[in-house]
Amino acid sequence: MRFALIAFCAVSNLVLADALVKELAAGLLKGRAAITVLPGFFNLAYVENRGCAWGMLQGHVWPLAAFGFAAFGFLIWKRRSVFGEKIPDRIAEILLYAGIAGNLIDRVCRGYVIDMFDFYWKTSHFPCFNLADAYISVAAGIMILCSFGKRTC
């Protein structure tokens, strides 16, 4: 029960941070050209992503939202078999819930997800992403590392 309370508070704060950054991006970047932060490497930009990763499934907001709800429900239902009890497992669990919730809130309330972090090298751009996407990516990385055995987690 103690972890549930800690997880709820952590997820709530991470979702709030994601929402605040998205609101800042909408307020400061919408309608403007990208702002160069590190020339040749990183910009802040405003992107309304009506699809999912790498812009796939554009315009399929409700199926993507339904998938988000299903994924969230499945992870809660199968929590004990998906996540372990060690600290890295719990961090991954919290980050995954926060990432799913952050993007799900955008899809349901806005009809799109706001992305703002634009990394690139010369003419090659990594897809623009947001904090919720970063949470999901870090959680996946932790889960992959932990899957290699006890030595890594």
N, C-alpha and C positions, 0 to 999 in steps of 0.2 A: 504494500500500500504506500510505503514511503516513496518508492521509485515513481509510482504513478503521479504523486503530487509534484515531485521534482520535474518529471517529464512534462506534465501539463504546464507548469510555470515556464520551463525552458522553451517549449514549443510556442507558447503564447508570446514570449518576448522575441523569439526569432521571427515569428510571423509579423509581429508589430514592426520590427526593424525592416523587414522586407517591404511591408506596406508603406512605411515612411520614405524609404529610398525611392520606391516607385512614384509616390506623390511628389517628391522633390524632382525627380526626372520629368514628370509631366509638367510641373510648374516652371522649371528652369530650362528644359531642353526642347519641349514640344514646339514645332514650327521653326526651329533654329538649325543651323548646320552643326555637325558634330563638333565638340570641343576637344581639341588636342590636349592630352595630359602628358603623354610621353611620346614625342615625335617618332614616327616610324614604328610604334608599338601599341599604343593604347589611346583610345578616344572615349569620351562620354557621348552617347547618342540617344535619341529617342526613337524606339521602334515599337509599333503595335503589332504583336505577333498573334495572328488569328489561327495559328496552327500549333505545332509542337516543335520539338527539337529540330534544328536546321530548317525551320520553315515548312516542314512536311505537314500534310493534311490541312492545308489552308482552308479556312471557312467551315471546318467541322468542329465548331466550338462545343456543341452539346454532346456529341459522342465522346469528345476528349474530356469533358466535365464528368460524364458518366463513368468513363474509365478511371478518372481520378477518385471519384467516390468509391468505386469498386476496389481500387488498389488500397485506399485508406482502410476500408472495412476489412479487406482480406488481411492486411498487415496486423490490424488490431486482433482479429479473430485467431490468426495463426502466430501470434506474437512469440510464444514460447518455442515454437519450432523454427521460426525464421531468425530470431535474435537470441544471442546468448546472454549470460548474466555478467560478463566481465565489462569493465569500464568502456573499452573501445566499442563493444557491441551496443551498449546503451547510448553512447554518443551517436553512433550511426543511426540507431532507432529514432532518437530525438530529431536529428537532422533530416531524416527521411520524412517523418511526419510533418515537420515544419515546411519543407520544400513542397511537398504535395499540397498541403493546406494553403500555402502562399499563392501558388499558381492557380489552385482551384477557386479561391476567393476572387481572383482577377477574372477568370473565365466566366464565373456565374454573375458577378456584379458588373463587369465591363463588357463582356463578350470578346475579350482579347487579353493577352498578357503583356505587360509593359516590360521591355528589355532595354538595358542602357549601357552595359559594359561591352565595348567593342575592341577586342584585341586583334592585332594584325602584324604581319611581317611583309614589308614592301607592298605587293599587290594581293597577297593572300590573307583573307580575313577569316578568323574563327567566327562562328555564328554569334551574334549579339546575345547576351544572356543577362540574367538578374540574380539577386541574392538567393531566391528560392531555387533556381537552377544550380547555383553553386552549392547549396546545402545538399541537394540530391546527389551531385557529382562527388562531393567529399564523402557522403554516406556510402555510396557505391564503392569508392576507393577503399574505405575502411573495411567494408564487408568482403571485398576481394582479398585484401591483405590477411584478414582474419581467417579466410577459408583455406589458407595455406598451412595452417596448423598452429599449435600452441606457441611456437617460437616467435611469431610475429605479433600476437595479441596477449 
